[in-house]
């Protein structure tokens, strides 16, 4: 197989002293191979710092296992556009840190609820509802919510550690604070602070586990959403057989309905949690999250259309059938 001789162009000279004018790579070289070669040439110990970009669109070539010869503009122009991305952190660790916030905040506020909430109640009693249970004991909705939220994020942590595969090894370290803010603030701090208060909507639901049909509907949606979401994640993790590098079109498992059924089932699970808790904080969390997933979903839809052309059945809805 003929090798590749590629011109190397710096998108930014920062951190790329000694960049060679060109590099020689084998014909079956991957994006990772190109990163390793460039990093070696400029004496960077972590090749993940090297970003490889399409020389025309200037977009990052994210799939590190894809072959350079399958990148049409790279081959056509015989050029690699590269940049030093700075200090990196592994994507697996990024997600583990993101999901850790809710796992810390919810047990914390649950543990201090009697001291914290009943202690401040006299100061805010004119602006919050009167607690039904002044002892600070949890309602059924609060107990169910704690279990549901903890199981959700434990599932996310375990999937991140043992199931998910990532097209990129790392991301810039500075982004970890931006990425973690959403989960730590909305699902963690604000969600837990509101949820376990004796004057929260979840605490004020005047029903019992035997007749709260809305809560039971929410629990059913939650279980369905979590199981279906895991099914999609498991399917995607095993879509390509060991050694395969070409992208494959997913089928079944909700992919006939929307572009990203994992997002659809994620939303369904959170709708279940909101039905159980009637929590405005968690409603804000999943509303913002749905918008973010909708944007990611359209990015995935456009990528499918571009890569697979007529082989791909275009979707009008990317995360919720007929809605988003």
C-alpha positions as CSV (number, residue, x, y, z in Angstrom):
1,X,0.0,0.0,0.0
2,X,1.4,3.4,-1.1
3,X,2.4,5.7,1.7
4,X,1.1,9.3,2.3
5,X,3.4,12.3,2.0
6,X,1.5,15.2,3.5
7,X,2.3,18.9,3.9
8,X,2.0,20.1,7.5
9,X,0.5,23.5,8.1
10,X,0.1,25.1,11.5
11,X,-3.3,26.5,12.3
12,X,-1.6,28.3,15.2
13,X,2.2,28.5,15.8
14,X,1.7,28.4,19.6
15,X,3.4,25.4,21.0
16,X,4.5,24.0,17.7
17,X,8.1,25.0,17.4
18,X,10.1,22.8,15.0
19,X,7.1,21.8,12.9
20,X,8.4,19.9,9.9
21,X,7.2,21.1,6.4
22,X,5.9,17.6,5.7
23,X,5.6,14.1,7.2
24,X,5.6,10.6,5.7
25,X,3.0,8.2,6.9
26,X,1.9,4.7,5.8
27,X,-1.1,4.3,3.6
28,X,-3.2,2.9,6.4
29,X,-2.3,5.6,8.8
30,X,-5.1,6.8,11.2
31,X,-5.7,10.3,12.7
32,X,-4.0,9.0,15.8
33,X,-0.9,8.0,13.8
34,X,-0.7,11.5,12.3
35,X,-1.0,13.0,15.8
36,X,1.8,10.8,17.1
37,X,4.1,11.6,14.2
38,X,3.5,15.4,14.5
39,X,4.0,15.3,18.3
40,X,7.2,13.4,17.9
41,X,8.5,15.9,15.4
42,X,7.8,18.9,17.7
43,X,8.8,17.0,20.8
44,X,5.5,17.0,22.6
45,X,5.2,14.1,25.1
46,X,1.4,13.9,24.9
47,X,0.3,13.4,21.3
48,X,-3.3,14.1,22.4
49,X,-2.4,17.8,22.5
50,X,-2.1,17.7,18.7
51,X,-5.4,18.7,16.9
52,X,-5.8,17.5,13.3
53,X,-8.2,19.7,11.2
54,X,-9.8,19.4,7.8
55,X,-7.7,21.8,5.6
56,X,-10.9,23.3,4.0
57,X,-13.7,23.3,6.5
58,X,-11.2,23.8,9.4
59,X,-13.3,21.3,11.5
60,X,-11.5,18.9,13.9
61,X,-11.1,15.4,12.6
62,X,-12.5,13.8,15.8
63,X,-12.6,10.1,14.9
64,X,-9.0,9.1,16.0
65,X,-9.3,5.6,14.5
66,X,-10.5,6.7,11.1
67,X,-8.0,6.4,8.2
68,X,-6.4,9.5,6.7
69,X,-7.0,8.2,3.2
70,X,-10.8,8.4,4.0
71,X,-10.5,12.2,4.5
72,X,-11.2,13.6,1.0
73,X,-9.7,17.1,1.5
74,X,-6.6,15.8,3.3
75,X,-5.9,13.5,0.3
76,X,-6.9,16.0,-2.4
77,X,-4.7,18.7,-1.0
78,X,-2.0,16.5,0.5
79,X,-2.1,18.6,3.6
80,X,-2.6,18.3,7.4
81,X,-3.8,21.3,9.3
82,X,-2.5,21.0,12.9
83,X,-2.7,22.9,16.2
84,X,-1.4,22.5,19.8
85,X,-4.7,22.1,21.8
86,X,-2.9,22.7,25.2
87,X,-3.1,20.6,28.4
88,X,-5.5,17.7,28.0
89,X,-7.8,15.6,30.2
90,X,-9.3,12.2,29.2
91,X,-12.9,12.2,28.1
92,X,-13.7,9.3,30.3
93,X,-12.5,11.2,33.3
94,X,-14.4,14.3,32.2
95,X,-17.7,12.5,32.2
96,X,-16.9,10.8,35.6
97,X,-16.3,14.3,37.1
98,X,-19.4,15.8,35.5
99,X,-21.7,13.1,37.0
100,X,-20.0,13.2,40.4
101,X,-21.6,16.5,41.3
102,X,-25.2,15.2,41.8
103,X,-23.9,12.1,43.5
104,X,-22.3,14.3,46.2
105,X,-24.9,17.0,46.6
106,X,-28.0,14.8,47.0
107,X,-26.7,12.7,49.9
108,X,-25.3,15.9,51.5
109,X,-28.5,17.8,51.5
110,X,-30.4,14.7,52.5
111,X,-28.1,14.3,55.5
112,X,-28.4,17.9,56.7
113,X,-32.1,18.4,55.9
114,X,-33.3,18.6,59.5
115,X,-30.6,21.0,60.7
116,X,-30.5,23.1,57.5
117,X,-34.1,23.5,56.4
118,X,-35.9,23.6,59.8
119,X,-33.2,26.0,61.1
120,X,-33.8,28.6,58.3
121,X,-37.5,28.1,58.1
122,X,-38.3,30.9,60.7
123,X,-36.4,33.3,58.6
124,X,-38.2,32.5,55.3
125,X,-41.6,31.3,56.5
126,X,-43.3,34.3,54.9
127,X,-42.1,33.4,51.4
128,X,-42.3,29.6,51.4
129,X,-45.3,27.2,51.9
130,X,-46.0,25.8,55.4
131,X,-44.4,22.4,55.8
132,X,-46.9,19.5,56.1
133,X,-44.4,17.5,58.1
134,X,-42.5,19.8,60.5
135,X,-40.2,16.9,61.7
136,X,-38.3,17.0,58.5
137,X,-39.2,13.4,57.6
138,X,-39.1,12.6,53.8
139,X,-42.3,12.2,51.8
140,X,-42.7,9.3,49.5
141,X,-41.9,11.6,46.5
142,X,-38.7,12.7,48.1
143,X,-37.6,9.2,48.9
144,X,-38.4,8.0,45.4
145,X,-36.6,10.9,43.9
146,X,-33.4,10.3,45.9
147,X,-33.3,6.7,44.7
148,X,-34.1,7.6,41.1
149,X,-31.5,10.4,40.8
150,X,-28.8,8.4,42.5
151,X,-29.4,5.3,40.3
152,X,-29.4,7.5,37.2
153,X,-26.1,9.0,37.9
154,X,-24.5,5.8,39.1
155,X,-25.6,4.2,35.9
156,X,-24.0,7.1,34.0
157,X,-20.8,6.7,35.9
158,X,-20.7,2.9,35.3
159,X,-21.5,3.3,31.6
160,X,-18.7,5.9,31.3
161,X,-16.1,3.6,33.0
162,X,-17.0,0.3,31.4
163,X,-19.2,0.7,28.3
164,X,-18.8,3.9,26.3
165,X,-16.2,4.3,23.6
166,X,-14.9,7.7,22.6
167,X,-14.0,9.0,19.2
168,X,-11.5,11.3,20.8
169,X,-9.1,10.5,23.7
170,X,-9.0,13.9,25.4
171,X,-10.3,17.4,25.5
172,X,-8.6,20.7,26.7
173,X,-8.3,20.7,30.5
174,X,-9.8,24.2,30.8
175,X,-13.1,22.9,29.5
176,X,-13.8,20.6,32.5
177,X,-15.1,23.5,34.5
178,X,-17.5,24.6,31.8
179,X,-18.7,21.1,31.2
180,X,-19.2,20.2,34.8
181,X,-21.0,23.5,35.7
182,X,-24.4,22.3,34.2
183,X,-24.6,19.0,36.1
184,X,-23.1,20.2,39.4
185,X,-25.2,23.3,39.5
186,X,-28.6,22.3,38.1
187,X,-29.0,18.6,38.8
188,X,-26.7,18.8,41.9
189,X,-26.7,21.9,44.0
190,X,-30.0,23.6,43.0
191,X,-31.9,20.3,42.4
192,X,-30.9,18.8,45.8
193,X,-31.3,22.1,47.7
194,X,-34.9,22.4,46.6
195,X,-35.9,18.8,46.5
196,X,-35.3,17.8,50.2
197,X,-36.7,21.0,51.8
198,X,-39.8,20.3,53.9
199,X,-41.6,23.1,51.9
200,X,-40.6,21.8,48.4
201,X,-43.3,20.6,46.0
202,X,-42.1,17.0,46.5
203,X,-42.6,17.4,50.3
204,X,-46.0,19.1,50.0
205,X,-47.7,16.4,47.8
206,X,-50.6,15.4,50.0
207,X,-50.9,11.8,48.8
208,X,-49.8,8.4,49.8
209,X,-47.8,5.8,47.9
210,X,-51.1,3.9,47.4
211,X,-53.0,6.6,45.5
212,X,-50.4,8.9,43.9
213,X,-51.0,7.7,40.4
214,X,-49.0,10.5,38.9
215,X,-45.9,9.4,40.9
216,X,-46.4,5.8,39.7
217,X,-46.7,7.0,36.1
218,X,-43.4,8.9,36.7
219,X,-41.7,5.9,38.1
220,X,-42.8,3.7,35.2
221,X,-41.5,6.3,32.7
222,X,-38.3,6.5,34.6
223,X,-37.7,2.7,34.6
224,X,-38.6,2.5,30.9
225,X,-36.4,5.4,29.9
226,X,-33.4,4.2,31.9
227,X,-33.6,0.6,30.5
228,X,-34.1,1.8,27.0
229,X,-31.3,4.3,27.3
230,X,-28.9,1.6,28.5
231,X,-30.0,-0.6,25.6
232,X,-29.1,2.1,23.1
233,X,-25.7,2.7,24.8
234,X,-24.9,-1.0,24.8
235,X,-25.9,-1.4,21.1
236,X,-23.8,1.6,20.1
237,X,-20.8,0.3,22.1
238,X,-20.9,-3.0,20.1
239,X,-21.9,-1.6,16.7
240,X,-18.4,-1.9,15.3
241,X,-16.7,-5.3,15.7
242,X,-13.1,-5.3,17.1
243,X,-10.7,-4.0,14.5
244,X,-13.3,-2.2,12.4
245,X,-12.7,1.5,11.8
246,X,-15.5,2.4,9.3
247,X,-18.6,4.1,10.7
248,X,-21.8,2.1,10.6
249,X,-25.4,3.2,10.5
250,X,-27.3,2.1,13.6
251,X,-30.7,0.4,13.1
252,X,-33.5,-0.5,15.4
253,X,-33.4,0.4,19.1
254,X,-35.4,3.7,18.4
255,X,-33.2,4.8,15.5
256,X,-36.1,4.5,13.1
257,X,-37.9,7.2,15.1
258,X,-35.2,9.8,15.8
259,X,-31.5,10.4,15.1
260,X,-30.5,10.0,18.8
261,X,-32.8,7.6,20.7
262,X,-30.4,7.6,23.7
263,X,-31.3,11.3,24.1
264,X,-35.0,10.5,23.7
265,X,-35.0,7.9,26.4
266,X,-32.9,10.2,28.7
267,X,-35.6,12.8,28.4
268,X,-38.3,10.3,29.1
269,X,-36.5,9.2,32.3
270,X,-36.2,12.8,33.5
271,X,-39.9,13.5,32.7
272,X,-40.6,10.6,35.0
273,X,-38.5,12.1,37.8
274,X,-40.3,15.5,37.3
275,X,-43.7,13.8,37.5
276,X,-42.7,12.2,40.8
277,X,-41.2,15.4,42.3
278,X,-43.0,18.2,40.6
279,X,-39.6,19.9,41.0
280,X,-39.1,23.3,39.1
281,X,-35.4,23.0,39.5
282,X,-35.2,19.6,37.9
283,X,-37.7,20.8,35.2
284,X,-35.2,23.6,34.4
285,X,-32.4,21.1,34.3
286,X,-34.0,18.8,31.8
287,X,-35.3,21.7,29.7
288,X,-31.8,23.1,29.3
289,X,-30.5,19.6,28.8
290,X,-33.1,18.9,26.1
291,X,-32.0,22.0,24.2
292,X,-28.4,20.9,24.4
293,X,-29.2,17.4,23.3
294,X,-31.3,18.8,20.4
295,X,-28.3,20.8,19.2
296,X,-26.0,17.7,19.5
297,X,-28.6,15.6,17.7
298,X,-28.8,17.9,14.7
299,X,-25.0,17.8,14.5
300,X,-25.2,14.0,14.4
301,X,-28.0,14.1,11.8
302,X,-26.0,16.4,9.5
303,X,-23.0,14.1,9.9
304,X,-25.1,11.0,8.9
305,X,-26.5,12.8,5.9
306,X,-23.1,14.0,4.7
307,X,-21.3,10.7,5.3
308,X,-23.9,8.2,4.1
309,X,-25.8,10.2,1.5
310,X,-28.8,8.3,0.0
311,X,-28.1,5.2,2.2
312,X,-29.3,7.2,5.1
313,X,-33.0,7.8,5.8
314,X,-33.2,11.5,6.8
315,X,-34.9,12.3,10.1
316,X,-37.0,15.4,10.8
317,X,-36.9,14.8,14.5
318,X,-33.6,14.2,16.2
319,X,-34.5,13.5,19.9
320,X,-38.3,13.5,20.2
321,X,-40.7,12.3,17.4
322,X,-42.7,15.1,16.0
323,X,-41.3,17.7,18.5
324,X,-37.6,18.2,18.4
